[in-house]
Amino acid sequence: MLKYPKHVFALDALIAVYPDARLIWTHRDPIKIIPSVVSLIGTFRSATPGYDPKLLGRSWSAFEELGLRRGLDVRASLFAPGKVYDMQYRDVTRDPVAAIAAAYNHFGMTLSETSGANIRTFLADNAKDKHGAHHYTAEEYGLTDEMLRSTFKGYVDRFQVA
C-alpha cells in the first residue's frame, strides 16, 4: 500500500546532501493513488475521535497537490538535465524488469542478469494480492474522479499519466 512516499517535500534537502543524486520519478494516475493513500491513512485515523473520512479525503488531496507542486518546482530548479528519469507506474506493473532496466539505461548503467533474476524471483514470491485485495472508493472520502482529474490535470497532461 505504500507506493507514494513524501520525498517530494524534501527534494531540496536530498540535493543539498547528495548533489550528484539521480531521481527516478514514478508517475501514477492521481485518480487511483489519492483514494488509495487516503484509505491507508484512514485506516490509521479511523480510531481517532471525530474521524471524518470525507474531510480526510479532501484535505489529503490538497496535501498531495501541494507535495506534487513543491516536488516539481524543486525538480525544475535543482536537478540538472538527465538527472531525473520519468517512469510510468503502468510500465512497472506491466514489466518490472524492463522498467527498471530502462531506468538503469537512462543513467548509463546496465541491469545485471542476476539482478533481473532476483526481481523475477521476488515478484513470483510476492504476488500483488498475496494477502488479499484492498477495496475502497473515492466517494467514501468525499472525492470524485472528476474532482481529482481537474485538480491534477496539468500533471497528468505533462507526464501522460494514465
DSSP file (Angstrom, degrees, kcal/mol; ACC not computed):
  #  RESIDUE AA STRUCTURE BP1 BP2  ACC     N-H-->O    O-->H-N    N-H-->O    O-->H-N    TCO  KAPPA ALPHA  PHI   PSI    X-CA   Y-CA   Z-CA
    1    1 A M              0   0    0      0, 0.0     2,-1.5     0, 0.0     3,-0.2   0.000 360.0 360.0 360.0 -17.8    0.0    0.0    0.0
    2    2 A L        +     0   0    0      1,-0.2    35,-0.0    38,-0.0     0, 0.0  -0.638 360.0 130.8 -92.2  84.2    3.0    2.4    0.4
    3    3 A K        +     0   0    0     -2,-1.5    -1,-0.2     1,-0.2    30,-0.0   0.394  60.0  56.2-114.1   0.5    3.5    3.4   -3.2
    4    4 A Y        -     0   0    0     -3,-0.2    -1,-0.2    29,-0.1    -2,-0.0  -0.631  69.4-168.4-138.4  76.6    3.7    7.2   -2.9
    5    5 A P    >   -     0   0    0      0, 0.0     3,-0.5     0, 0.0    -2,-0.0  -0.206  28.3-123.0 -66.5 158.6    6.4    8.4   -0.5
    6    6 A K  G >  S+     0   0    0      1,-0.2     3,-1.7     2,-0.1     4,-0.2   0.023  73.4 120.5 -92.0  26.7    6.5   12.0    0.6
    7    7 A H  G >   +     0   0    0      1,-0.3     3,-2.2     2,-0.2    -1,-0.2   0.739  58.2  79.9 -61.9 -20.8   10.1   12.6   -0.6
    8    8 A V  G X  S+     0   0    0     -3,-0.5     3,-0.6     1,-0.3    -1,-0.3   0.765  85.9  59.2 -59.5 -23.6    8.7   15.3   -2.8
    9    9 A F  G <  S+     0   0    0     -3,-1.7    -1,-0.3     1,-0.2    -2,-0.2   0.610 113.8  35.4 -79.0 -10.8    8.6   17.6    0.2
   10   10 A A  G <> S+     0   0    0     -3,-2.2     4,-2.1    -4,-0.2     3,-0.2   0.077  71.9 118.8-132.7  25.5   12.3   17.3    0.8
   11   11 A L  H <> S+     0   0    0     -3,-0.6     4,-2.3     1,-0.2     5,-0.2   0.858  78.6  56.9 -62.3 -33.2   14.0   17.0   -2.7
   12   12 A D  H  > S+     0   0    0      1,-0.2     4,-2.0     2,-0.2    -1,-0.2   0.894 107.1  48.2 -64.7 -38.2   15.9   20.2   -2.0
   13   13 A A  H  > S+     0   0    0     -3,-0.2     4,-2.0     2,-0.2     5,-0.3   0.887 109.1  54.4 -67.2 -38.4   17.4   18.6    1.2
   14   14 A L  H  X S+     0   0    0     -4,-2.1     4,-3.2     1,-0.2    -2,-0.2   0.939 111.0  44.3 -58.8 -48.0   18.2   15.5   -0.8
   15   15 A I  H  < S+     0   0    0     -4,-2.3    -1,-0.2     1,-0.2    -2,-0.2   0.850 109.7  56.7 -67.7 -34.4   20.2   17.6   -3.4
   16   16 A A  H  < S+     0   0    0     -4,-2.0    -1,-0.2    -5,-0.2    -2,-0.2   0.893 118.4  32.6 -63.3 -38.8   21.9   19.6   -0.6
   17   17 A V  H  < S+     0   0    0     -4,-2.0    -2,-0.2     1,-0.2    -1,-0.2   0.850 133.8  29.2 -85.4 -37.6   23.2   16.4    0.9
   18   18 A Y    ><  +     0   0    0     -4,-3.2     3,-2.2    -5,-0.3    -1,-0.2  -0.714  65.8 174.5-124.4  78.8   23.7   14.4   -2.3
   19   19 A P  T 3  S+     0   0    0      0, 0.0    -1,-0.1     0, 0.0    -4,-0.1   0.712  81.8  51.7 -62.5 -19.7   24.4   16.9   -5.1
   20   20 A D  T 3  S+     0   0    0      2,-0.1    -5,-0.1    -5,-0.0    -2,-0.0   0.258  82.7 137.7 -97.8  12.2   25.0   14.1   -7.6
   21   21 A A    <   -     0   0    0     -3,-2.2     2,-0.4    -7,-0.2    -6,-0.0  -0.195  42.0-149.7 -59.7 148.0   21.8   12.3   -6.8
   22   22 A R        -     0   0    0     57,-0.1     2,-0.5     2,-0.0    62,-0.2  -0.942  11.0-146.4-117.5 143.8   19.7   10.8   -9.6
   23   23 A L  E     -a   84   0A   0     60,-3.1    62,-3.1    -2,-0.4     2,-0.7  -0.935  12.0-161.5-120.1 128.1   16.0   10.6   -9.3
   24   24 A I  E     -a   85   0A   0     -2,-0.5     2,-0.8    60,-0.2    62,-0.2  -0.941  17.3-163.4-102.2 113.6   13.6    8.0  -10.6
   25   25 A W  E     -a   86   0A   0     60,-2.8    62,-2.7    -2,-0.7     2,-0.5  -0.869   3.6-155.8-103.4 109.5   10.2    9.7  -10.6
   26   26 A T  E     -a   87   0A   0     -2,-0.8     2,-0.5    60,-0.2    62,-0.2  -0.751   7.6-150.3 -89.2 124.4    7.4    7.1  -10.9
   27   27 A H  E     +a   88   0A   0     60,-3.3    62,-3.1    -2,-0.5    63,-0.4  -0.837  19.3 174.1-101.7 125.5    4.2    8.6  -12.3
   28   28 A R        -     0   0    0     -2,-0.5   133,-0.1    60,-0.2     5,-0.0  -0.970  42.8 -91.7-130.6 145.3    0.9    7.0  -11.2
   29   29 A D    >>  -     0   0    0     -2,-0.4     4,-2.5     1,-0.2     3,-1.5  -0.347  27.9-147.4 -58.5 117.7   -2.6    8.2  -12.0
   30   30 A P  H 3> S+     0   0    0      0, 0.0     4,-2.1     0, 0.0    -1,-0.2   0.791  96.8  65.8 -59.1 -27.8   -3.8   10.5   -9.2
   31   31 A I  H 34 S+     0   0    0      1,-0.2   107,-0.1     2,-0.2    -2,-0.1   0.806 113.3  33.0 -64.5 -27.3   -7.4    9.2   -9.7
   32   32 A K  H <> S+     0   0    0     -3,-1.5     4,-1.2     2,-0.1    -1,-0.2   0.836 121.5  46.0 -92.5 -40.9   -6.1    5.9   -8.5
   33   33 A I  H  X S+     0   0    0     -4,-2.5     4,-3.0     2,-0.2     5,-0.3   0.888 103.4  58.9 -77.3 -38.3   -3.5    6.8   -6.0
   34   34 A I  H  X S+     0   0    0     -4,-2.1     4,-2.8     1,-0.2     5,-0.2   0.954 109.4  43.1 -60.6 -52.1   -5.2    9.5   -4.0
   35   35 A P  H  > S+     0   0    0      0, 0.0     4,-2.3     0, 0.0    -1,-0.2   0.882 114.6  53.1 -60.0 -34.8   -8.1    7.3   -2.8
   36   36 A S  H  X S+     0   0    0     -4,-1.2     4,-2.0     2,-0.2    -2,-0.2   0.941 112.2  42.8 -63.1 -48.1   -5.6    4.5   -2.1
   37   37 A V  H  X S+     0   0    0     -4,-3.0     4,-2.8     2,-0.2     5,-0.2   0.916 114.0  51.4 -65.5 -43.0   -3.4    6.7    0.0
   38   38 A V  H  X S+     0   0    0     -4,-2.8     4,-3.0    -5,-0.3    -1,-0.2   0.895 108.5  52.2 -62.7 -38.8   -6.4    8.2    1.8
   39   39 A S  H  X S+     0   0    0     -4,-2.3     4,-1.7    -5,-0.2    -1,-0.2   0.916 110.4  48.4 -62.3 -42.4   -7.7    4.8    2.5
   40   40 A L  H  X S+     0   0    0     -4,-2.0     4,-1.2     2,-0.2     3,-0.3   0.955 114.8  43.8 -61.3 -50.9   -4.4    3.8    4.0
   41   41 A I  H  X S+     0   0    0     -4,-2.8     4,-2.3     1,-0.2     3,-0.4   0.889 110.6  56.7 -62.8 -39.1   -4.3    6.9    6.2
   42   42 A G  H  X S+     0   0    0     -4,-3.0     4,-2.0    -5,-0.2    -1,-0.2   0.835  98.3  61.3 -61.5 -33.4   -7.9    6.5    7.1
   43   43 A T  H  < S+     0   0    0     -4,-1.7     4,-0.3    -3,-0.3    -1,-0.2   0.906 110.8  39.9 -59.1 -41.5   -7.1    3.0    8.4
   44   44 A F  H >< S+     0   0    0     -4,-1.2     3,-0.5    -3,-0.4    -2,-0.2   0.878 120.7  43.1 -74.3 -38.9   -4.8    4.6   11.0
   45   45 A R  H >< S+     0   0    0     -4,-2.3     3,-2.3     1,-0.2    -2,-0.2   0.626  87.7  88.6 -85.8 -13.1   -7.0    7.6   11.8
   46   46 A S  T 3< S+     0   0    0     -4,-2.0    -1,-0.2     1,-0.3     5,-0.2   0.740  84.6  56.6 -62.1 -22.5  -10.4    5.8   12.0
   47   47 A A  T <  S+     0   0    0     -3,-0.5    -1,-0.3    -4,-0.3    -2,-0.1   0.532  85.8 102.9 -83.5  -6.0   -9.9    5.1   15.7
   48   48 A T  S X  S-     0   0    0     -3,-2.3     3,-1.8     1,-0.1    -3,-0.0  -0.606  84.4-107.3 -80.1 133.3   -9.4    8.8   16.4
   49   49 A P  T 3  S+     0   0    0      0, 0.0    -1,-0.1     0, 0.0    -2,-0.1  -0.349 105.4  20.4 -57.9 136.1  -12.5   10.5   18.0
   50   50 A G  T 3  S+     0   0    0      1,-0.2    -3,-0.1    -4,-0.1    -4,-0.1   0.548  83.1 170.3  82.0   8.1  -14.2   12.8   15.4
   51   51 A Y    <   -     0   0    0     -3,-1.8    -1,-0.2    -5,-0.2    -5,-0.1  -0.299  12.2-171.7 -55.1 129.4  -12.6   11.0   12.5
   52   52 A D     >  -     0   0    0      1,-0.1     4,-2.5    89,-0.0     5,-0.2  -0.921  11.9-165.3-127.4 102.9  -14.3   12.3    9.3
   53   53 A P  H  > S+     0   0    0      0, 0.0     4,-2.3     0, 0.0     5,-0.1   0.832  90.0  52.6 -61.0 -32.2  -13.3   10.3    6.2
   54   54 A K  H  > S+     0   0    0      2,-0.2     4,-2.2     1,-0.2     5,-0.2   0.901 110.3  46.9 -71.6 -39.3  -14.7   12.9    3.8
   55   55 A L  H  > S+     0   0    0      2,-0.2     4,-2.7     1,-0.2     5,-0.3   0.913 112.2  51.6 -65.1 -42.0  -12.7   15.7    5.5
   56   56 A L  H  X S+     0   0    0     -4,-2.5     4,-2.9     1,-0.2     5,-0.3   0.926 109.2  50.9 -59.4 -45.3   -9.6   13.5    5.4
   57   57 A G  H  X S+     0   0    0     -4,-2.3     4,-2.0     1,-0.2    -2,-0.2   0.928 113.4  43.2 -60.0 -47.2  -10.1   12.8    1.7
   58   58 A R  H  X S+     0   0    0     -4,-2.2     4,-1.7    83,-0.2    -1,-0.2   0.919 117.5  45.1 -67.4 -42.8  -10.4   16.5    0.8
   59   59 A S  H  X S+     0   0    0     -4,-2.7     4,-2.1     1,-0.2    -2,-0.2   0.896 113.5  49.6 -70.5 -37.6   -7.5   17.6    3.0
   60   60 A W  H  X S+     0   0    0     -4,-2.9     4,-2.7    -5,-0.3    -1,-0.2   0.872 107.3  54.7 -69.5 -34.5   -5.2   14.8    1.9
   61   61 A S  H  X S+     0   0    0     -4,-2.0     4,-2.2    -5,-0.3    -1,-0.2   0.916 109.7  47.5 -61.6 -42.1   -5.9   15.5   -1.8
   62   62 A A  H  X S+     0   0    0     -4,-1.7     4,-2.4     2,-0.2    -2,-0.2   0.890 110.9  52.2 -65.3 -38.9   -4.8   19.1   -1.1
   63   63 A F  H  X S+     0   0    0     -4,-2.1     4,-2.5     2,-0.2    -2,-0.2   0.912 109.7  48.8 -62.2 -43.8   -1.7   17.8    0.7
   64   64 A E  H  X S+     0   0    0     -4,-2.7     4,-2.5     2,-0.2    -2,-0.2   0.895 110.5  51.0 -64.0 -40.2   -0.9   15.6   -2.3
   65   65 A E  H  X S+     0   0    0     -4,-2.2     4,-2.6     2,-0.2    -2,-0.2   0.927 110.8  48.6 -63.3 -44.4   -1.3   18.6   -4.7
   66   66 A L  H  X S+     0   0    0     -4,-2.4     4,-2.7     2,-0.2     5,-0.2   0.925 112.4  48.6 -60.4 -46.1    1.0   20.7   -2.6
   67   67 A G  H  X S+     0   0    0     -4,-2.5     4,-2.9     1,-0.2    -2,-0.2   0.909 111.6  49.3 -61.3 -43.0    3.6   18.0   -2.4
   68   68 A L  H  X S+     0   0    0     -4,-2.5     4,-2.6     2,-0.2     5,-0.2   0.937 112.6  46.6 -63.1 -46.9    3.4   17.4   -6.2
   69   69 A R  H  X S+     0   0    0     -4,-2.6     4,-2.4     2,-0.2    -2,-0.2   0.924 114.4  47.6 -62.1 -43.9    3.8   21.2   -6.9
   70   70 A R  H  X S+     0   0    0     -4,-2.7     4,-2.6    -5,-0.2     5,-0.3   0.941 112.7  49.1 -62.9 -46.5    6.7   21.5   -4.5
   71   71 A G  H  X S+     0   0    0     -4,-2.9     4,-2.5     1,-0.2    -2,-0.2   0.903 112.2  47.5 -60.5 -42.4    8.4   18.5   -5.9
   72   72 A L  H  X S+     0   0    0     -4,-2.6     4,-2.2     2,-0.2    -1,-0.2   0.880 111.4  51.2 -67.8 -37.5    8.1   19.7   -9.5
   73   73 A D  H  X S+     0   0    0     -4,-2.4     4,-1.7    -5,-0.2    -2,-0.2   0.937 113.5  44.0 -63.6 -46.1    9.3   23.2   -8.6
   74   74 A V  H  X>S+     0   0    0     -4,-2.6     4,-2.9     1,-0.2     5,-0.6   0.913 111.8  54.2 -65.3 -41.9   12.4   21.8   -6.8
   75   75 A R  H  X5S+     0   0    0     -4,-2.5     4,-1.4    -5,-0.3    -1,-0.2   0.923 110.0  47.0 -56.3 -45.5   12.9   19.3   -9.7
   76   76 A A  H  <5S+     0   0    0     -4,-2.2    -1,-0.2     1,-0.2    -2,-0.2   0.829 120.5  37.1 -68.1 -32.5   12.9   22.2  -12.2
   77   77 A S  H  <5S+     0   0    0     -4,-1.7    -2,-0.2    -5,-0.1    -1,-0.2   0.769 127.8  26.1 -94.0 -25.9   15.3   24.4  -10.2
   78   78 A L  H  <5S+     0   0    0     -4,-2.9     2,-0.6    -5,-0.2    -3,-0.2   0.683  97.2  83.0-115.1 -22.1   17.8   21.9   -8.7
   79   79 A F  S  <<S-     0   0    0     -4,-1.4     3,-0.1    -5,-0.6     5,-0.1  -0.761  72.2-132.7 -92.9 125.0   18.0   18.8  -10.8
   80   80 A A    >   -     0   0    0     -2,-0.6     3,-2.3     1,-0.1     4,-0.2  -0.342  41.0 -81.9 -66.9 151.8   20.4   19.0  -13.8
   81   81 A P  T 3  S+     0   0    0      0, 0.0    -1,-0.1     0, 0.0     0, 0.0  -0.278 119.7  23.7 -53.9 139.0   19.0   17.7  -17.1
   82   82 A G  T 3  S+     0   0    0      2,-0.2    -2,-0.1    -3,-0.1    -3,-0.0   0.292  95.5  98.5  86.3  -9.7   19.4   14.0  -17.3
   83   83 A K  S <  S+     0   0    0     -3,-2.3   -60,-3.1   -61,-0.1     2,-0.4   0.512  76.4  63.7 -86.2  -4.8   19.4   13.5  -13.5
   84   84 A V  E     -a   23   0A   0     -4,-0.2     2,-0.5   -62,-0.2    -2,-0.2  -0.974  63.6-165.1-122.3 133.1   15.7   12.6  -13.5
   85   85 A Y  E     -a   24   0A   0    -62,-3.1   -60,-2.8    -2,-0.4     2,-0.7  -0.975  13.7-146.0-115.6 122.8   14.1    9.6  -15.1
   86   86 A D  E     -a   25   0A   0     -2,-0.5     2,-0.5   -62,-0.2   -60,-0.2  -0.795  20.3-174.7 -91.4 118.1   10.4    9.7  -15.5
   87   87 A M  E     -a   26   0A   0    -62,-2.7   -60,-3.3    -2,-0.7     2,-0.4  -0.943  20.6-133.2-117.1 129.9    8.9    6.2  -15.2
   88   88 A Q  E >>  -a   27   0A   0     -2,-0.5     4,-1.5   -62,-0.2     3,-0.9  -0.676   9.2-141.7 -81.7 130.5    5.3    5.3  -15.7
   89   89 A Y  H 3> S+     0   0    0    -62,-3.1     4,-2.4    -2,-0.4     5,-0.2   0.862 102.9  61.8 -58.1 -36.0    3.8    3.1  -13.0
   90   90 A R  H 3> S+     0   0    0    -63,-0.4     4,-1.8     1,-0.2    -1,-0.3   0.849 102.8  50.7 -60.9 -32.8    1.9    1.2  -15.7
   91   91 A D  H <> S+     0   0    0     -3,-0.9     4,-2.5     2,-0.2     8,-0.3   0.869 107.9  52.8 -70.7 -36.9    5.2    0.2  -17.2
   92   92 A V  H  < S+     0   0    0     -4,-1.5    -2,-0.2     1,-0.2    -1,-0.2   0.913 113.5  42.7 -63.6 -42.7    6.4   -1.0  -13.8
   93   93 A T  H  < S+     0   0    0     -4,-2.4    -1,-0.2     2,-0.2    -2,-0.2   0.829 115.2  50.2 -74.6 -30.5    3.3   -3.2  -13.3
   94   94 A R  H  < S-     0   0    0     -4,-1.8    -2,-0.2    -5,-0.2    -1,-0.2   0.935 137.8  -6.4 -72.6 -47.1    3.4   -4.4  -16.9
   95   95 A D     X  -     0   0    0     -4,-2.5     4,-2.4    -5,-0.1    -1,-0.2  -0.631  64.9-176.9-152.6  84.3    7.1   -5.5  -17.0
   96   96 A P  H  > S+     0   0    0      0, 0.0     4,-2.5     0, 0.0     5,-0.2   0.857  84.2  51.3 -56.4 -40.3    9.0   -4.5  -13.8
   97   97 A V  H  > S+     0   0    0      1,-0.2     4,-2.6     2,-0.2     5,-0.2   0.932 112.0  46.2 -65.8 -44.0   12.4   -5.8  -15.0
   98   98 A A  H  > S+     0   0    0      2,-0.2     4,-2.2     1,-0.2    -1,-0.2   0.892 112.4  51.7 -64.6 -38.3   12.2   -3.9  -18.3
   99   99 A A  H  X S+     0   0    0     -4,-2.4     4,-1.6    -8,-0.3    -2,-0.2   0.921 113.1  43.7 -64.5 -43.9   11.1   -0.8  -16.5
  100  100 A I  H  X S+     0   0    0     -4,-2.5     4,-2.5     2,-0.2    -2,-0.2   0.893 111.9  53.6 -69.1 -39.5   14.0   -1.0  -14.1
  101  101 A A  H  X S+     0   0    0     -4,-2.6     4,-2.6    -5,-0.2    -2,-0.2   0.883 106.9  53.0 -61.5 -38.0   16.4   -1.8  -16.9
  102  102 A A  H  X S+     0   0    0     -4,-2.2     4,-2.2     2,-0.2    -1,-0.2   0.890 108.4  49.8 -65.3 -38.9   15.2    1.3  -18.8
  103  103 A A  H  X S+     0   0    0     -4,-1.6     4,-1.4     2,-0.2    -2,-0.2   0.934 111.1  48.8 -64.3 -45.7   15.9    3.4  -15.7
  104  104 A Y  H ><>S+     0   0    0     -4,-2.5     5,-2.8     1,-0.2     3,-0.6   0.943 110.7  51.3 -56.1 -48.0   19.4    2.0  -15.4
  105  105 A N  H ><5S+     0   0    0     -4,-2.6     3,-2.0     1,-0.3    -1,-0.2   0.889 103.3  58.3 -58.8 -41.8   20.0    2.6  -19.1
  106  106 A H  H 3<5S+     0   0    0     -4,-2.2    -1,-0.3     1,-0.3    -2,-0.2   0.867 109.4  45.2 -55.8 -37.0   18.9    6.2  -18.7
  107  107 A F  T <<5S-     0   0    0     -4,-1.4    -1,-0.3    -3,-0.6    -2,-0.2   0.221 124.1-103.0 -95.1  14.2   21.7    6.7  -16.2
  108  108 A G  T < 5S+     0   0    0     -3,-2.0     2,-0.3     1,-0.3    -3,-0.2   0.755  84.3 116.3  76.0  24.6   24.3    4.9  -18.3
  109  109 A M      < -     0   0    0     -5,-2.8     2,-0.4    -6,-0.2    -1,-0.3  -0.750  57.5-131.2-120.1 169.0   24.2    1.7  -16.3
  110  110 A T        -     0   0    0     -2,-0.3     2,-0.5    -3,-0.1    -8,-0.1  -0.983  16.7-128.7-123.8 130.9   23.2   -1.9  -17.1
  111  111 A L        -     0   0    0     -2,-0.4   -10,-0.1   -10,-0.2    -6,-0.0  -0.658  35.2-126.2 -74.3 124.0   20.9   -4.1  -15.0
  112  112 A S     >  -     0   0    0     -2,-0.5     4,-2.5     1,-0.1     5,-0.2  -0.286  11.7-118.9 -72.2 157.4   22.7   -7.3  -14.5
  113  113 A E  H  > S+     0   0    0      1,-0.2     4,-2.6     2,-0.2     5,-0.2   0.883 116.3  54.7 -59.6 -39.1   21.2  -10.7  -15.3
  114  114 A T  H  > S+     0   0    0      2,-0.2     4,-2.5     1,-0.2    -1,-0.2   0.921 108.5  47.2 -62.9 -44.4   21.5  -11.6  -11.6
  115  115 A S  H  > S+     0   0    0      2,-0.2     4,-2.3     1,-0.2    -2,-0.2   0.917 112.0  50.5 -64.6 -42.7   19.5   -8.5  -10.5
  116  116 A G  H  X S+     0   0    0     -4,-2.5     4,-2.3     1,-0.2    -2,-0.2   0.916 111.6  48.1 -59.9 -43.3   16.8   -9.2  -13.2
  117  117 A A  H  X S+     0   0    0     -4,-2.6     4,-2.4     1,-0.2    -2,-0.2   0.893 110.0  52.5 -64.7 -39.9   16.5  -12.8  -12.0
  118  118 A N  H  X S+     0   0    0     -4,-2.5     4,-2.5     2,-0.2    -2,-0.2   0.893 108.9  50.0 -63.4 -39.3   16.3  -11.6   -8.3
  119  119 A I  H  X S+     0   0    0     -4,-2.3     4,-2.7     2,-0.2    -2,-0.2   0.938 110.8  49.2 -63.6 -46.1   13.5   -9.2   -9.3
  120  120 A R  H  X S+     0   0    0     -4,-2.3     4,-2.3     1,-0.2    -2,-0.2   0.897 111.5  49.4 -61.3 -40.3   11.6  -12.0  -11.0
  121  121 A T  H  X S+     0   0    0     -4,-2.4     4,-1.9     2,-0.2    -1,-0.2   0.926 110.9  49.5 -64.3 -44.8   12.0  -14.3   -8.0
  122  122 A F  H  X S+     0   0    0     -4,-2.5     4,-1.0     1,-0.2    -2,-0.2   0.931 112.1  48.3 -59.3 -46.0   10.8  -11.6   -5.7
  123  123 A L  H  < S+     0   0    0     -4,-2.7     3,-0.4     1,-0.2    -1,-0.2   0.889 109.9  51.7 -63.8 -39.5    7.8  -11.0   -7.9
  124  124 A A  H  < S+     0   0    0     -4,-2.3     3,-0.4     1,-0.2    -1,-0.2   0.860 114.3  43.8 -64.7 -34.4    7.0  -14.7   -8.1
  125  125 A D  H  < S+     0   0    0     -4,-1.9    -1,-0.2     1,-0.2    -2,-0.2   0.586 117.9  45.3 -85.8 -10.9    7.1  -15.0   -4.3
  126  126 A N  S  < S-     0   0    0     -4,-1.0    -1,-0.2    -3,-0.4    -2,-0.1  -0.515  75.7-171.2-135.7  65.6    5.1  -11.8   -3.6
  127  127 A A    >   -     0   0    0     -3,-0.4     3,-1.9    -2,-0.1     4,-0.2  -0.192  36.5-108.2 -57.9 151.0    2.1  -11.6   -5.9
  128  128 A K  T 3  S+     0   0    0      1,-0.3     3,-0.3     2,-0.1    -1,-0.1   0.877 117.2  30.3 -50.4 -49.3    0.2   -8.3   -5.9
  129  129 A D  T >  S+     0   0    0      1,-0.2     3,-2.2     2,-0.1    -1,-0.3  -0.032  79.0 129.9-103.6  30.5   -2.9   -9.7   -4.0
  130  130 A K  T <  S+     0   0    0     -3,-1.9    -1,-0.2     1,-0.3    -2,-0.1   0.838  83.7  34.1 -52.9 -37.2   -1.0  -12.3   -2.0
  131  131 A H  T 3  S-     0   0    0      1,-0.4    -1,-0.3    -3,-0.3     2,-0.1   0.118 130.9 -80.7-107.4  20.5   -2.6  -11.0    1.2
  132  132 A G    <   -     0   0    0     -3,-2.2    -1,-0.4     2,-0.0     2,-0.3  -0.205  54.4 -69.3 102.0 165.0   -5.9  -10.1   -0.3
  133  133 A A        -     0   0    0     -3,-0.1     2,-0.6    -2,-0.1    -4,-0.1  -0.651  36.7-131.0 -94.5 150.4   -7.2   -7.1   -2.2
  134  134 A H        -     0   0    0     -2,-0.3     2,-0.4     2,-0.0    -2,-0.0  -0.900  25.2-162.6-102.2 119.0   -7.7   -3.6   -0.8
  135  135 A H        +     0   0    0     -2,-0.6     2,-0.3   -96,-0.0    -2,-0.0  -0.885  26.2 130.0-111.5 134.9  -11.1   -2.2   -1.6
  136  136 A Y        -     0   0    0     -2,-0.4     2,-0.3     0, 0.0  -100,-0.1  -0.959  35.6-140.3-166.0 164.8  -12.1    1.5   -1.4
  137  137 A T        -     0   0    0     -2,-0.3     4,-0.4  -102,-0.1     3,-0.4  -0.958  23.6-124.2-133.8 156.3  -13.8    4.2   -3.5
  138  138 A A  S > >S+     0   0    0     -2,-0.3     5,-2.0     1,-0.2     3,-1.7   0.883 110.5  61.8 -62.5 -38.7  -13.0    7.9   -3.9
  139  139 A E  G > 5S+     0   0    0      1,-0.3     3,-1.9     3,-0.2    -1,-0.2   0.808  90.2  66.4 -62.1 -31.6  -16.6    8.7   -2.8
  140  140 A E  G 3 5S+     0   0    0     -3,-0.4    -1,-0.3     1,-0.3    -2,-0.2   0.779 107.2  43.5 -57.3 -25.0  -16.0    7.2    0.6
  141  141 A Y  G < 5S-     0   0    0     -3,-1.7    -1,-0.3    -4,-0.4   -83,-0.2   0.052 124.5 -98.4-113.6  22.6  -13.6   10.0    1.2
  142  142 A G  T < 5S+     0   0    0     -3,-1.9     2,-0.3     1,-0.3    -3,-0.2   0.718  87.1 118.6  72.1  20.7  -15.6   12.9   -0.3
  143  143 A L      < -     0   0    0     -5,-2.0     2,-0.3    -6,-0.1    -1,-0.3  -0.768  45.1-160.2-116.2 160.4  -13.8   12.8   -3.6
  144  144 A T     >  -     0   0    0     -2,-0.3     4,-2.3    -3,-0.1     5,-0.2  -0.959  31.5-119.0-134.0 157.1  -14.8   12.2   -7.2
  145  145 A D  H  > S+     0   0    0     -2,-0.3     4,-2.8     1,-0.2     5,-0.2   0.897 116.8  53.8 -58.7 -39.6  -12.8   11.1  -10.2
  146  146 A E  H  > S+     0   0    0      2,-0.2     4,-2.2     1,-0.2    -1,-0.2   0.901 107.9  49.4 -63.8 -41.3  -13.9   14.4  -11.9
  147  147 A M  H  > S+     0   0    0      2,-0.2     4,-2.5     1,-0.2    -1,-0.2   0.938 114.9  43.7 -62.4 -48.1  -12.6   16.4   -9.0
  148  148 A L  H  X S+     0   0    0     -4,-2.3     4,-2.3     1,-0.2    -2,-0.2   0.889 111.6  53.9 -66.4 -39.2   -9.2   14.6   -9.0
  149  149 A R  H  < S+     0   0    0     -4,-2.8    -1,-0.2    -5,-0.2    -2,-0.2   0.905 112.6  44.5 -61.8 -41.2   -9.0   14.8  -12.8
  150  150 A S  H >< S+     0   0    0     -4,-2.2     3,-1.0    -5,-0.2     4,-0.3   0.928 113.4  49.4 -68.5 -46.3   -9.5   18.6  -12.6
  151  151 A T  H 3< S+     0   0    0     -4,-2.5     3,-0.2     1,-0.2    -2,-0.2   0.880 122.0  32.6 -61.0 -40.5   -7.1   19.1   -9.7
  152  152 A F  T 3X S+     0   0    0     -4,-2.3     4,-2.7    -5,-0.2    -1,-0.2   0.156  82.6 115.4-106.7  18.3   -4.2   17.1  -11.3
  153  153 A K  H <> S+     0   0    0     -3,-1.0     4,-2.9     1,-0.2     5,-0.3   0.902  75.6  51.5 -56.6 -46.4   -4.9   17.8  -15.0
  154  154 A G  H  > S+     0   0    0     -4,-0.3     4,-2.4    -3,-0.2    -1,-0.2   0.907 113.3  44.9 -60.0 -42.8   -1.6   19.7  -15.5
  155  155 A Y  H  > S+     0   0    0      2,-0.2     4,-2.4     1,-0.2     6,-0.2   0.943 114.0  48.8 -65.1 -48.9    0.4   16.9  -14.0
  156  156 A V  H  X>S+     0   0    0     -4,-2.7     5,-1.6     1,-0.2     4,-0.7   0.908 115.5  44.6 -59.3 -43.9   -1.5   14.2  -15.9
  157  157 A D  H  <5S+     0   0    0     -4,-2.9     3,-0.5    -5,-0.2    -1,-0.2   0.923 112.6  50.8 -67.6 -44.1   -1.1   16.0  -19.2
  158  158 A R  H  <5S+     0   0    0     -4,-2.4    -2,-0.2    -5,-0.3    -1,-0.2   0.901 123.2  29.0 -61.1 -42.5    2.6   16.9  -18.7
  159  159 A F  H  <5S-     0   0    0     -4,-2.4    -1,-0.2    -5,-0.2    -2,-0.2   0.327 102.8-124.0-104.9   7.9    3.6   13.3  -17.9
  160  160 A Q  T  <5 -     0   0    0     -4,-0.7     2,-0.3    -3,-0.5    -3,-0.2   0.907  43.5-177.8  51.4  48.3    1.0   11.5  -19.9
  161  161 A V      <       0   0    0     -5,-1.6    -1,-0.2    -6,-0.2  -133,-0.1  -0.583 360.0 360.0 -80.1 136.2   -0.2    9.6  -16.8
  162  162 A A              0   0    0     -2,-0.3    -1,-0.1  -135,-0.2  -134,-0.1   0.292 360.0 360.0-144.4 360.0   -2.9    7.1  -17.3
